[in-house]
Amino acid sequence: MQLALYKEQYKKTLRLAAPVMLSQVGVSAVQLFDNAMVGQLGALPLAAVSFGGSVFFMVFIFTTGLALGLTPLVGEQYAQGRGEEAARYFQNSFVLFGAAGLTAFGVLHALVPLMYHMGQPREVVDMAIPYYRWLVWSILPYMVFCSFKQFLEGVGNTTVNMVIIVTANLINIFCNWLFIYGHWGFPRMGAEGAGFATFISRVCMPVFALAVFVLAPKFKAYLLHFRARHFSWRHQRSLLRMGAPIALQMLMEGAAFALTSIMMGWISTTVIAGNQIAMTVSNFAFMILVGLSSATTIRISHEYGRADWAELRRAANASYHLGLMWNTFTALLFITLREPIARIFTTDAEAVQVAAHLLIFVAAFQFSDGLQSITIGILRGIQDVKRIMLVAFLSYIVINLPVGYLLAFTLGLGPGGLWMGFIIGLSVAAVQLITRFRRQYRRLAERG
């Protein structure tokens, strides 16, 4: 009976998750192609892309995390049949996310002179900055796209996002081929070409999304609710109250990864390149969890809107099952194929050895990473986001980074020690978040 019950739960979750997973895998595939294509030019260009991407990522993840607050708010209104109110959140998101994008743009530009003071080899920074500048420009169109993307997820449509993202990613890969290597008479831009290709693809994304909303009647109906008088501080405050803790949680998690990458640069350029391969592969696997977590937020927000606590719990359990199955598969894959995977990205023997060594640690943290990711999706769905931020601060800032530094540099464990910091920090996060969900679920069930 339980198996039959959960089979239906798996189907419901995967119907929502599959398009998001494909979208996220597409995003990660672009990173894979970026690194594989730039890596063919040598360890230095790969290290430059790694460093530039790490600095950009710290601000980018905070800004895009702010947008995630739109999904549970829209999901609750959609489940209650309040389409006009959902449209008001959608309309106000353009103002808030646009302002966030412009602020991030200014902050990222101001960081350029500081990049020479982050302990990286000068030749790495020189090559990273042109690539980085194109990423900075790309944040503006991407934040416009986020309004469309998170609204669509809130109303339970994940297919449109998948089509747009996959199409944009194919454009990115093709432009990589043109501009990194200088094919068809285009200038050979090297690492900078990868950044320019990313900018082009992200300009396409909001254009494609707007076209869908204008041409598809069921989506155009939401645009028809847009009115000048519907711009309100109440809606923007709700978006900010929901999105800011998510953004801060993602900032702290992203900062842990980005600062760890920067600390890898204190060891050597080869270690930067090897770590970038490990990070890229880890991120590729994590994108499946991101898709599953996003689908979990959608399902949980709908059940939360209906106040169906039993179905909410079953949906949460189904997501845990699916996440752990994926974690088991990826952990085994990373351990058994670590050297062949590393060779996809570079022919540098030293970088391959570093990456293969670090993939063992990547395999080890799959389970704690999966549990914390799914639980975050659940807590977002019930709009309990403030505690996530506090857990992230404790796990990533108080534990992860200091422990990683201690193991890597004080105890001399090198790059593996930095990854052990991840394992410990993520395990603490997983335990705390699951405890929080159980407590909140009991309160909801008792409230009836």
N, C-alpha and C positions, 0 to 999 in steps of 0.2 A: 504493500500500500504506500509506504514512504517513498519507495523507488519510483512508482508511477506518479506520485505527487511531485517529486523533484524533477522528473523528466519534463513535466510541463513547465516548471519554473525555469529550468535550463533553456527551454525553447523560447520563453518570453524574454529572458535576459539576453540571449544570443541574437534574437531578432533585432533588438536595439543595439547590442554591442558590436555585431559583425561589421556594419558600415563604419562605426567609429574606429574599430580596430584597424580596418583597411585604411582609413584616413590617416591614423596615427602611424601605422606601418609605412604608409606612403611618405609621411613627413620624415620618419627615421631613415627610410630608404634613400631619401635625398641626401641626408647627412652621411650615410654610408657611401653613396656615390661621390659626394664632395670629397670625403677623406680618401677614398680609393683613387679618385682621379688626381687629386692634388698630391697624394702620396707617391704617385708615379714620378713626380718631379724631384723627390728626395725627402729626407727627414726634416730639413730646414723649412720648406713650405708647409709640410704637415704640422710641424710645431707652431708655425705662425698662425695657421688656421685655428689650431687648438687654443692658443693664447687669446687671439682676437675674439673667438667665439665664447670663451670663458668670461671675459670681461663684459661682453654684450649680454650674455645670458643672465647675469645677476640682476640687471635692471629689467630686461625683457620678461623674465619669469614673474617678477612682481607685477608688472603692468598687465600682462595677460591673465594673471591670477585674479586680478580685480574683476575681469569680465566674467569669471565663472560664477559670480554671485547672481547673475541674471537667470541662470538655468533653474535653480530651485524655486525662485520667486515666480517665474513664468509657469513652471510645472504645477505649482499649487493652484494658480488661477485657472490654468487649462483643465485640471482635474475637476474643478468646481464649475466649469462651463462659463467662466467669466472672460470671454475673448477680448472684450474692449479694455478691461483692466490689464490683461496681458500685453495688449498693444501699447498701452501707456508706458509700461515698463520698457518695452522695446524702443519706443520713441525717445525716452529719456536716457537710455543707455548710450545713444549716439553722442550726446552732450558730454556725459561723464567719461566715456571711453576715449572720445576725441581729446578732451582736456588731459587725460592721463597720458595719451600718446605724445602730445606736444611737450608735456613736462619731461617724459622719459627721453625724448629727442634732445632736449636741452641738457639734461644731466649726462647723457651718453657722450655728447660732443665735448662737454667740460672734462670728461675723464681722459681724453686723448693725451694731454701732456703728462698725466700721472702714470701712464702705461710704462714710461721709461724708469719709473721708480718702484716697480713691483718685483725686482729681483730676477728679471728675465735677461737672457743674452741680448745685446743690443741689436744684432742682426735679425733675431726673431721679432723684436718689436717693430723694427723698420719695415719688415715684410707684412706684419700683422695689421698695421694701421690702415693701409688702403682697403684691405678686405673688410676691416671693422667699420669703416665709414659707410660702406654700402649697406651693411647690416643696420646701421643706425637709421639711414633713410627708410629702410623697409618697415620700420615699426609703425610709421604713420598709416599706410594703407592697411597694414595687418590689424590694427586696432579698430578700424572701420569694419573690417570683415568679422571681427569678434562679435559685434552686435548681432549680425545676421546668424552667425554660427551658434552662439549660445541660446538665442531665441528659438531657433529650429530644434535644438536639443530639448529645450523646455517643453515644446509642444509634441515631443516624441518622434520628430522626423530627423533621422540621422543619415538618411540616404543622400539627400541633396548635398550636405557637407562633404560626404565621401566623394561624390562626383567632382565637386569643385576642387577639393584638395588634391585628389589624385591627378586631375587635369593640370593644375598649377605645378605639381611636382614633376610631371613629365616635361612641362615647359622648362622648369629649372634644370633638369638633367640635360636636356637638349642645349640649353644656353651654356651650361657648364662646358659641354663638348666644343661649342663655338668659341667661347672666350678664354677658357683655361689654356687651350692648345692653339688657338688662332686658326681654326678651320674656316673654309669658304671665304678667305680674304679678310676675316675679322682680325683685329689686333690680338696678339698672344699676350694675355694679361696675367697668366700664372695664377697664384693664389687670389689676387684681386678679382680675377674673372669669376671665381666661385661666389664672391660676395655680390658682384653685379648681377649674376644669374638669379640669386636669391631675391634681390630687389625687384627684378622684372616679374618673377613669378608671384610675388606678394602684391604687386600692383594689380595683377590680373584677378586676384581672389575677390575683392569687393565688387569689381566690375561684373564678374560672373554671378555673384550672389544677387546684386541688384537686378540683373537681367531676369533671374528666376522669379524674384518677387513681383516684378512688373508683368511678366508674361504668364505666370501661373495664377489662375483666379483664386484658388484657396489661400494663397499667400498674399496676393494683392489685397484681399479683404482686410488684412491687418493694417496695411498701409493706408487704407481708406479711413481708418479710425484716427489717423494722425491729425492733430489740430494744434495751432499755436498755443491755445490756452491750456493744452495738456502738458506743456513743459512745466514741471513743478519740482520744488525743492523736496517735497514729501517723497516722491518716487526716487529721486536721485539720492536722498538720504538713506532710503531703504536699500538701494543698490550698493551704496557705499558701506552701510552697516553690515551687509551680507558679504560683500566682495573684499573689503579691507582685511579682515582676519584671514581669509583664504589667500590673499595676495602676500600677506606677511609670512604665513606658513610656507608658501611656495618660495618666497624670497630666502628664508632661512635654509630651506632644503637646497635650493639652487646655489646659495652662497657656499654651503658646505662642499658641494661638488666643484664649484668654480675655484674656490680658495684652495682646495686640495690639488686641483690641476696647476694652480700657480705655484704651490709648494713643490710639485713635481719638477718645476723649472729650476728650483734651487739645487737640484741634484745634477741634471744634465739635459741637453737638447734631445738625446736619444730616449731618455726616460719620458720626456714630454710626449714624444711621438708614440712610444709604446703605450703610455697611459691613455692617449687620445684614441687609440684603437680599442682598448678595453672599455673606455667610456662609451664609444660609439656602439659597440656590440651590446653592452649593457642597456643602453638607451633604446636600442632596437627591440630588445626583449621587453623592456618596460612599457613600450608603446601599446602592447597588447593589454597590459594591466591598466593603462590609462583609459583605453577604450572600454574595458570592463568596468572600471570605476565610474566613468561617465554614464554608462548605461545603468549602473546601480543607482547613481544619483537621480536619474530620470525616473526609474521605477519606484524608488523610495519616496521621491517627492510627490508622485501621483498617489501612492497609497497613504502618504501623510495627509494630502489634501482630502482624501476620502475618509480618513480616520479608520482605516482597516488595519489594525495592528497585527493581527495574525498573518495576513498576507504580506505585510511589511517584513515580519520576521522571516517568513519563508523565502522572500526575495533576497534578503540579506544572506541567509545561509547558502542559497544557491550560488551567489556570487563568490562566497568563500570557497566553496567546492571547486568551482571553475578556475579560480585564481591559483589554488594550490596544485591543481593538475598541470596548469601551464608552468608554474614554478619548478615542478619536478622535472618536466621535460627539458626546460632550458638549462637547469643545473647540470643534468647529465650530458647535454650537448656541449656545454662550455668546457667541461672537464675532458671529455673524450676527444674533442676536435679542436683543442685550443691552438695548436701550432698551425694546422691548415687554415683556420679562421684568420689568424694573424697574418699569414702570407697573402691573403686577399688584398691587404691594404698596402703592403710595402715589401720591397726586396731587401731592405736593410736587415742583415742578420741579427744585429744587436737589438734593434727595435722589435723584431719578431720574438726574440727570447724574453724581453721585458713584458710584452703584451701577453704571451702565453703564460708566463708566471702570474700576471695579475688576473687573468681569466679564471684561475682557480678561486681567487677571492670573490670575483663577480658571481661565480656559481654559488658560493657559500652564503651570500646575502640575499639570494633570490626569495627565500621563504619569508624572512622578516619584512623585506621590501613589499612583497605581495600582500601580506596581511595588513600592513599599515596603509597601503594604497586603497585597498577595498574598504577598509573601515573609514577612511577619510571620505570616500564616496557616499557611504551610508550616512555619516554625520552631516554632510552637506545636504543630503536629501531631507533630513529632519530639521534643517536650518540651525544646527548646533555647531557653530563654526569658531567661536571664541576659544574654546578649550583646545581645539586643534592647534591654534597659534601658540599657546603656552607650551603644549607638548613639543612642538617643533623647536621652540627656543631651548628647552631643556635638552632635547635629544641631539640636535645638530650643532648648536652653538656652545652649550655648556659641556656636553660629553663628546660628540663626534670629533670636532676640530682639535681640542686639546689632547684627547687620547691619541688621535692619529699622529699629531706632532710628537708627542712623547714617545710613541712606539717607533716612529720613523727616524727621528733625529737624536733623541736622548738615548734610547735603547739600541739604536743602530739597525733597525729592521728595514730601513729604506722604503721604497714605494709600497711594498706589501704592508708595512705598518700603517701607512695612510689609509689603505683600504680596510684594514682591521678596525680602524676608527669608524668607518661606515657601518660595518657589521654590528658593532656594539651599539652605536647610536640608533640605527634602524630597529634593532631588537627592543630597545627601551621604548621607542615610539610605538611599536606594534602592541606591546603589553598594555601601555597606558591608554591607547585609543580603544582597544577592545574592551577594556574595563569601563571606559566612559560610555561606550555604546550600550553595554549590558545594563548599566545603571539608568541611562536615559530611557531604554526600552521598558524597564520595569515601571518607571514613572508614567509613561504613556499608557501602558496597559492598565495600570491602577486607575488612571484618570478615566479610562473607558471611552 
